[in-house]
Amino acid sequence: MAVIDPQSRQQTILACNEKACAAGVRAGQSLNAAIALEPNLKTCPRDETRERARLVHLAAWCQRQFTPLVSLEPPDELLLEVQGSLKLFGGARALMERMIAGLREQGVTTRLALAPTPTGSLWLARSQVKSDEATTAGAAIIEKPGELVRHLATVSIGCLRWPEEIIALLLSMGVRTVGDLARLPRAGFARRLGTRWLDELDRAFDRRAEARRGFRSPVRFDARLLPDHEIETAQQLESACTPLLDRLQRFLRERQAAIAVLAVECQHRSQSPTRIRIGLALPSGDVTHVRGLLAERLAALALPAPVRTLRLQSGALLPALPMNGWLWKRAQAEESVDALPRLIERLRARLGNEQVFGVCAVEDHRPEWAWRIGYENTASRSDRPQRPVERPLWLLTRPHKISQRGKRLRGPERIETGWWDGREVTRDYFDVRDENGARLWIYRERRASHSWYLHGLFG
């Protein structure tokens, strides 16, 4: 098996497994040359999106296990600031052994190095031999700054990952190692190679301060799945979603979080994507319940074409509210505690979000703009100012012009606003009762014509 670069004209080999390597296949070869050495070679194109997602996943795992100070070094490296964690794990070697073992369980082979500077640790790690064993034998562990120069001096300049033309120029000058590089005159180094590379050398030797952008764990769950075969039925789709939902459950538990929205996107070969959106009446960290709602939606789904790729995305993470034991038992005994939210969620799953919704308040004095349709849970805000006057629940789609007015119960309530967005209103509202006893909400235009309009009805 080999990974190829689909962007290169010769489809260059980027990496290969041990069997391919034993047959003579090497990184940098063209695909034709590799096939000549191993006719049964299987290839797959490089997927940089999946590589990045894998690196982000590993960074989040390192944050949870070892240190909150993690930086990404794409395409295949992570930097961890572990000074504050050494005592907790029993020293540098014990920490690294635990890290190797944890990464090995995830199918990751590693090159590890510990050094006083970020750049120095990267160079040293690249010079190590990959290991999938839970041991630090041969790994570079430098805890004293005075030992850094001696260890870096033997590192090959190929481990610096500098541009090929820079490496070729250095090799033509007889420079093979970082030690050779450090012995070059600084003025000539800067003149021929540029100050950027001289600065990087200084950072590696701790002669210049170095800052790295810290990694922050994603605030939303976003995962993809490429099934082994195309999915043709909703039942197969439900089974394919299971590993993604399991990952979502772990994601929420690790962050003690809940979600109110979940989206499933199905990619087809030639059709536009099929999207399924699940909204929860109350935020939940229990994916078992979400799984049931998804099954309801899939039962009524007709796929327009076979599915090639699945993507599961959550809405913004919300804090999960833990229950104490007494409250949890009581909630289980009184099924009515969450009966209404669960009913709403099942109706949405069967009928669609567009058919089952709530009304949310918006901070606007104009009645027709003071609300919106809400498909997710909108928890009441204690800091929202309460309206001092009563408003009707039922508003007409458009105010209806009237000629007669009933008995005034309350008013006027003057509303003058909206001049900034082109929807200005200048009205005096009244609460009246008509001759049939119905309670109406009417207003009078304060501009010319001064017409009267019916705008709402009280229950």
C-alpha positions as CSV (number, residue, x, y, z in Angstrom):
1,M,0.0,0.0,0.0
2,A,1.2,3.5,-0.9
3,V,-0.1,7.0,-0.7
4,I,0.3,9.1,-3.8
5,D,0.2,12.8,-4.4
6,P,-2.7,13.4,-6.9
7,Q,-1.5,16.9,-7.7
8,S,1.8,15.8,-9.1
9,R,2.1,14.9,-12.8
10,Q,3.9,11.7,-12.1
11,Q,1.8,10.8,-9.0
12,T,4.7,10.8,-6.7
13,I,4.8,8.3,-3.8
14,L,4.4,10.1,-0.5
15,A,4.4,7.2,1.9
16,C,4.2,3.4,1.9
17,N,3.8,0.6,4.3
18,E,6.5,-2.0,5.3
19,K,5.6,-4.6,2.6
20,A,5.9,-1.9,-0.1
21,C,9.1,-0.7,1.4
22,A,10.5,-4.3,1.4
23,A,9.8,-4.5,-2.3
24,G,11.9,-1.3,-2.9
25,V,9.2,1.3,-3.0
26,R,10.3,4.6,-1.5
27,A,8.8,8.1,-0.9
28,G,9.7,10.4,-3.8
29,Q,9.4,7.7,-6.6
30,S,7.0,8.1,-9.4
31,L,4.0,5.7,-9.4
32,N,5.3,4.0,-12.6
33,A,8.6,3.3,-11.0
34,A,6.9,1.9,-7.9
35,I,4.7,-0.4,-9.9
36,A,7.7,-1.7,-11.8
37,L,9.1,-2.8,-8.5
38,E,5.8,-4.1,-7.0
39,P,3.1,-4.8,-9.6
40,N,0.5,-5.6,-6.9
41,L,1.0,-2.2,-5.3
42,K,-2.3,-0.7,-4.1
43,T,-2.5,3.1,-4.0
44,C,-4.8,5.8,-2.5
45,P,-4.6,9.5,-3.0
46,R,-3.6,11.8,-0.2
47,D,-6.5,13.5,1.6
48,E,-5.2,16.6,3.3
49,T,-8.6,17.3,4.8
50,R,-8.7,14.0,6.6
51,E,-5.0,14.4,7.7
52,R,-5.9,17.8,9.3
53,A,-8.9,16.3,11.0
54,R,-6.8,13.5,12.4
55,L,-4.2,15.9,13.7
56,V,-6.9,18.0,15.4
57,H,-8.3,14.8,16.9
58,L,-4.9,13.9,18.3
59,A,-4.3,17.4,19.6
60,A,-7.6,17.4,21.5
61,W,-6.7,14.0,22.9
62,C,-3.3,15.3,24.1
63,Q,-5.0,18.3,25.7
64,R,-7.3,16.0,27.7
65,Q,-4.5,13.6,28.7
66,F,-1.3,15.5,29.3
67,T,-1.4,19.4,29.0
68,P,-3.8,22.2,27.9
69,L,-0.9,23.8,26.0
70,V,-0.8,22.2,22.6
71,S,0.1,23.7,19.2
72,L,-0.5,22.3,15.7
73,E,2.4,21.9,13.4
74,P,0.8,20.7,10.1
75,P,0.9,18.4,8.3
76,D,2.0,15.8,10.9
77,E,3.4,17.3,14.1
78,L,2.2,18.4,17.5
79,L,4.0,20.5,20.1
80,L,3.1,20.0,23.8
81,E,4.4,22.3,26.5
82,V,4.8,19.7,29.3
83,Q,6.9,21.4,31.9
84,G,4.0,21.7,34.3
85,S,3.0,18.0,33.8
86,L,6.4,16.3,34.5
87,K,5.9,16.0,38.2
88,L,2.3,14.8,37.8
89,F,3.4,11.9,35.5
90,G,6.6,11.0,37.4
91,G,9.1,12.6,35.1
92,A,9.8,13.0,31.4
93,R,10.5,9.4,30.5
94,A,7.3,8.2,32.2
95,L,5.3,10.9,30.5
96,M,6.6,10.0,27.1
97,E,6.1,6.2,27.6
98,R,2.5,6.9,28.5
99,M,2.1,9.1,25.5
100,I,3.6,6.5,23.1
101,A,1.3,3.8,24.6
102,G,-1.8,5.9,24.2
103,L,-1.0,6.9,20.6
104,R,-0.2,3.3,19.8
105,E,-3.7,2.3,21.0
106,Q,-5.0,4.7,18.4
107,G,-2.9,3.2,15.6
108,V,-0.4,6.0,15.5
109,T,3.4,5.5,15.2
110,T,5.4,8.3,16.6
111,R,8.8,10.1,16.7
112,L,9.1,11.8,20.1
113,A,11.6,14.3,21.5
114,L,11.6,16.5,24.6
115,A,13.8,19.6,24.5
116,P,13.9,23.1,26.1
117,T,12.8,24.8,22.8
118,P,9.8,24.1,20.5
119,T,11.9,24.3,17.3
120,G,14.7,22.2,18.8
121,S,12.2,19.5,19.9
122,L,10.7,19.4,16.4
123,W,14.1,18.9,14.7
124,L,15.1,16.3,17.2
125,A,11.8,14.4,16.8
126,R,12.2,14.3,13.0
127,S,15.7,12.8,13.5
128,Q,14.3,9.9,15.6
129,V,13.3,6.4,14.3
130,K,9.6,5.8,14.2
131,S,8.4,3.5,17.0
132,D,5.1,1.7,17.6
133,E,6.4,0.2,20.9
134,A,5.6,1.6,24.3
135,T,9.2,2.5,25.1
136,T,11.4,5.6,25.0
137,A,14.5,3.7,24.0
138,G,16.5,6.0,21.7
139,A,14.2,9.0,22.1
140,A,15.8,12.3,22.7
141,I,15.1,13.6,26.2
142,I,16.9,16.9,27.0
143,E,15.8,18.6,30.2
144,K,18.9,20.7,30.8
145,P,19.3,23.7,28.4
146,G,23.1,23.3,28.4
147,E,22.8,20.0,26.7
148,L,20.7,21.3,23.8
149,V,23.6,22.5,21.5
150,R,25.4,19.1,21.7
151,H,22.3,17.1,20.7
152,L,21.2,19.4,17.9
153,A,24.7,19.5,16.4
154,T,24.2,16.0,15.0
155,V,20.8,16.5,13.4
156,S,20.8,16.3,9.6
157,I,19.7,19.5,7.8
158,G,17.1,17.4,6.0
159,C,15.2,17.4,9.3
160,L,14.8,21.2,9.2
161,R,12.2,21.0,6.4
162,W,13.6,24.1,4.7
163,P,12.9,24.7,1.0
164,E,14.7,22.3,-1.4
165,E,16.7,25.1,-3.0
166,I,18.0,26.2,0.4
167,I,19.0,22.6,1.3
168,A,20.7,22.1,-2.1
169,L,22.7,25.3,-1.5
170,L,23.8,24.2,1.9
171,L,24.8,20.7,0.7
172,S,26.9,22.4,-2.1
173,M,28.7,24.3,0.7
174,G,29.5,21.1,2.5
175,V,26.9,21.7,5.3
176,R,25.4,18.4,6.4
177,T,24.3,18.9,10.0
178,V,22.8,21.6,12.2
179,G,26.3,21.8,13.8
180,D,27.8,22.7,10.4
181,L,25.0,25.2,10.0
182,A,25.7,26.8,13.4
183,R,29.4,27.3,12.5
184,L,28.7,29.4,9.4
185,P,29.5,33.2,9.8
186,R,26.2,34.9,10.8
187,A,26.6,37.8,8.4
188,G,27.3,35.5,5.4
189,F,24.4,33.2,6.5
190,A,21.9,36.1,6.5
191,R,23.2,37.5,3.3
192,R,23.1,34.2,1.3
193,L,20.1,32.5,2.9
194,G,18.0,35.3,4.5
195,T,17.4,36.3,8.0
196,R,14.3,34.1,8.3
197,W,16.3,30.9,8.5
198,L,18.9,32.5,10.8
199,D,16.1,33.5,13.1
200,E,14.8,29.9,13.1
201,L,18.2,28.6,14.0
202,D,18.4,31.1,16.9
203,R,15.0,29.9,18.1
204,A,16.1,26.3,18.0
205,F,19.2,27.2,20.2
206,D,17.1,29.3,22.6
207,R,18.8,32.6,21.5
208,R,15.5,34.2,20.4
209,A,12.1,34.1,22.1
210,E,9.5,31.8,20.4
211,A,5.7,32.0,20.6
212,R,3.3,29.5,19.2
213,R,-0.4,29.7,18.6
214,G,-2.3,27.5,21.0
215,F,-4.7,24.9,19.9
216,R,-8.3,25.2,21.0
217,S,-10.6,22.1,20.9
218,P,-13.5,22.4,18.4
219,V,-16.6,23.9,19.9
220,R,-18.8,21.8,17.6
221,F,-18.7,18.1,16.7
222,D,-17.9,17.5,13.1
223,A,-17.0,14.1,11.8
224,R,-17.0,12.3,8.4
225,L,-17.3,8.6,7.5
226,L,-16.4,7.0,4.2
227,P,-18.3,3.7,4.1
228,D,-16.7,0.6,2.6
229,H,-19.5,0.5,0.0
230,E,-22.2,2.9,-1.2
231,I,-25.3,3.0,1.0
232,E,-28.5,2.4,-0.9
233,T,-31.2,2.1,1.8
234,A,-32.3,4.1,4.9
235,Q,-31.7,1.1,7.1
236,Q,-28.1,0.8,5.9
237,L,-27.7,4.5,6.5
238,E,-28.9,4.2,10.1
239,S,-26.3,1.4,10.7
240,A,-23.6,3.6,9.1
241,C,-24.4,6.5,11.5
242,T,-23.8,4.3,14.6
243,P,-20.0,4.8,14.8
244,L,-20.4,8.6,14.3
245,L,-23.0,8.7,17.0
246,D,-20.8,6.8,19.3
247,R,-18.0,9.3,18.7
248,L,-20.5,12.1,19.4
249,Q,-21.4,10.6,22.7
250,R,-17.7,10.4,23.8
251,F,-17.2,13.9,22.5
252,L,-20.0,15.3,24.7
253,R,-19.1,13.3,27.8
254,E,-15.5,14.4,27.6
255,R,-16.6,18.1,27.5
256,Q,-19.6,17.6,29.8
257,A,-21.7,19.3,27.1
258,A,-25.1,19.0,25.5
259,I,-26.5,19.9,22.0
260,A,-29.7,21.2,20.7
261,V,-29.1,20.7,17.0
262,L,-27.7,17.8,15.0
263,A,-27.3,17.7,11.2
264,V,-26.5,14.7,9.0
265,E,-25.2,15.3,5.5
266,C,-25.2,12.5,2.9
267,Q,-23.0,13.0,-0.2
268,H,-24.0,11.3,-3.5
269,R,-22.0,10.7,-6.6
270,S,-23.9,13.1,-8.9
271,Q,-26.8,14.4,-6.9
272,S,-26.9,17.3,-4.5
273,P,-26.3,16.3,-0.8
274,T,-29.2,15.0,1.3
275,R,-29.4,16.9,4.6
276,I,-31.2,15.8,7.7
277,R,-31.6,18.2,10.6
278,I,-32.7,17.2,14.1
279,G,-33.7,19.9,16.6
280,L,-34.2,19.1,20.3
281,A,-36.8,20.9,22.4
282,L,-34.3,20.8,25.3
283,P,-30.5,20.5,25.1
284,S,-29.3,16.9,25.7
285,G,-26.1,15.1,26.1
286,D,-27.8,11.7,25.7
287,V,-27.1,10.5,22.2
288,T,-29.3,7.5,22.8
289,H,-32.3,9.8,22.6
290,V,-30.9,11.5,19.5
291,R,-30.4,8.1,17.9
292,G,-34.1,7.3,18.3
293,L,-35.1,10.7,16.7
294,L,-32.7,10.0,13.8
295,A,-34.2,6.6,13.2
296,E,-37.7,8.2,13.0
297,R,-36.4,10.6,10.3
298,L,-34.6,7.9,8.4
299,A,-37.7,5.7,8.4
300,A,-39.5,8.3,6.2
301,L,-36.4,9.1,4.0
302,A,-36.2,8.2,0.4
303,L,-32.6,8.4,-0.8
304,P,-32.3,10.0,-4.3
305,A,-29.0,8.2,-5.0
306,P,-26.5,5.9,-3.2
307,V,-24.6,7.6,-0.4
308,R,-20.8,7.8,-0.7
309,T,-19.9,9.9,2.3
310,L,-21.5,10.7,5.7
311,R,-21.0,13.8,7.7
312,L,-22.3,14.4,11.2
313,Q,-22.3,18.0,12.6
314,S,-23.6,19.3,15.9
315,G,-24.8,22.8,16.8
316,A,-23.0,24.9,19.3
317,L,-22.1,23.0,22.5
318,L,-24.2,23.9,25.5
319,P,-23.4,23.2,29.2
320,A,-24.9,19.9,30.4
321,L,-26.8,20.4,33.6
322,P,-26.1,17.4,35.9
323,M,-28.8,16.1,38.2
324,N,-28.2,14.8,41.7
325,G,-29.3,11.3,42.6
326,W,-32.5,12.3,44.3
327,L,-33.6,14.6,41.4
328,W,-32.7,12.0,38.8
329,K,-34.8,9.3,40.5
330,R,-37.7,11.7,40.8
331,A,-37.5,12.7,37.2
332,Q,-37.6,9.0,36.2
333,A,-40.6,8.4,38.4
334,E,-42.5,11.5,37.0
335,E,-42.4,10.9,33.3
336,S,-44.3,14.1,32.7
337,V,-41.1,16.1,33.6
338,D,-39.8,15.8,30.0
339,A,-42.9,14.4,28.3
340,L,-43.7,17.6,26.4
341,P,-40.1,18.2,25.0
342,R,-39.9,14.5,24.0
343,L,-43.3,14.7,22.3
344,I,-42.2,17.9,20.4
345,E,-39.0,16.2,19.3
346,R,-40.7,13.1,18.0
347,L,-43.3,15.2,16.1
348,R,-40.4,17.1,14.5
349,A,-38.7,13.8,13.6
350,R,-41.8,12.5,11.9
351,L,-43.4,15.7,10.4
352,G,-40.3,17.8,9.9
353,N,-38.9,20.9,11.6
354,E,-40.9,23.2,9.3
355,Q,-44.2,21.8,10.6
356,V,-43.5,21.9,14.4
357,F,-42.0,25.1,15.8
358,G,-42.2,27.6,18.6
359,V,-42.3,31.4,18.7
360,C,-39.4,33.3,20.2
361,A,-39.3,36.9,21.4
362,V,-37.1,39.4,19.7
363,E,-36.0,42.7,21.2
364,D,-38.0,45.1,19.0
365,H,-40.9,47.5,19.9
366,R,-42.7,47.0,16.5
367,P,-45.2,44.1,17.1
368,E,-44.7,42.6,13.6
369,W,-40.9,42.4,14.1
370,A,-40.9,41.4,17.8
371,W,-41.0,37.7,17.3
372,R,-39.6,34.9,15.1
373,I,-40.1,31.2,14.5
374,G,-37.7,29.1,16.5
375,Y,-36.9,25.4,15.8
376,E,-34.5,24.9,18.7
377,N,-34.9,25.3,22.4
378,T,-34.7,29.0,23.4
379,A,-34.3,29.2,27.1
380,S,-35.8,32.2,28.7
381,R,-33.4,34.9,29.6
382,S,-33.7,36.4,33.1
383,D,-32.0,39.6,31.9
384,R,-34.5,40.3,29.2
385,P,-36.7,43.3,30.1
386,Q,-40.3,42.4,30.6
387,R,-42.9,44.4,28.7
388,P,-44.9,46.6,31.0
389,V,-48.1,46.1,28.9
390,E,-50.1,43.1,27.8
391,R,-49.9,42.1,24.1
392,P,-52.3,39.9,22.2
393,L,-51.0,36.4,21.3
394,W,-52.6,36.5,17.8
395,L,-51.4,39.1,15.4
396,L,-52.9,39.5,11.9
397,T,-50.5,38.9,9.0
398,R,-51.3,42.4,7.8
399,P,-53.1,45.1,9.8
400,H,-56.8,45.4,8.6
401,K,-58.2,48.8,8.1
402,I,-61.4,49.5,10.1
403,S,-64.0,52.2,10.3
404,Q,-65.6,51.4,13.7
405,R,-64.0,51.3,17.1
406,G,-65.3,49.6,20.2
407,K,-65.2,50.5,23.9
408,R,-61.8,51.5,25.0
409,L,-60.3,49.4,27.8
410,R,-56.7,50.7,27.8
411,G,-54.5,53.0,25.8
412,P,-52.9,54.8,24.1
413,E,-49.6,53.0,23.9
414,R,-47.4,55.0,21.5
415,I,-44.8,53.3,19.3
416,E,-42.4,55.4,17.2
417,T,-39.4,53.6,16.0
418,G,-37.7,51.9,13.0
419,W,-36.5,55.0,11.2
420,W,-33.0,53.4,10.7
421,D,-34.1,50.4,8.7
422,G,-36.8,51.8,6.4
423,R,-39.7,50.2,8.4
424,E,-40.6,53.2,10.5
425,V,-43.9,53.1,12.4
426,T,-45.7,55.9,14.2
427,R,-48.8,54.5,15.9
428,D,-51.0,54.9,19.0
429,Y,-52.3,51.4,20.1
430,F,-55.5,50.8,22.0
431,D,-57.1,47.8,23.8
432,V,-60.8,47.8,23.0
433,R,-63.9,45.6,23.2
434,D,-66.3,45.4,20.2
435,E,-70.0,45.1,20.2
436,N,-69.8,41.3,20.2
437,G,-67.6,41.3,23.3
438,A,-64.3,40.4,21.5
439,R,-61.2,42.1,22.8
440,L,-59.2,43.7,20.0
441,W,-55.9,45.5,19.6
442,I,-56.2,48.4,17.3
443,Y,-54.0,51.4,16.4
444,R,-54.3,54.8,14.8
445,E,-51.7,56.1,12.4
446,R,-50.2,59.4,13.7
447,R,-49.3,60.5,10.2
448,A,-51.6,62.0,7.6
449,S,-54.9,60.2,7.0
450,H,-54.9,59.1,10.7
451,S,-56.6,55.8,9.7
452,W,-57.5,53.1,12.2
453,Y,-56.3,49.5,11.9
454,L,-57.0,46.2,13.6
455,H,-53.7,44.5,14.3
456,G,-54.4,41.7,16.9
457,L,-56.9,39.7,18.9
458,F,-56.7,38.8,22.6
459,G,-57.6,35.3,23.6
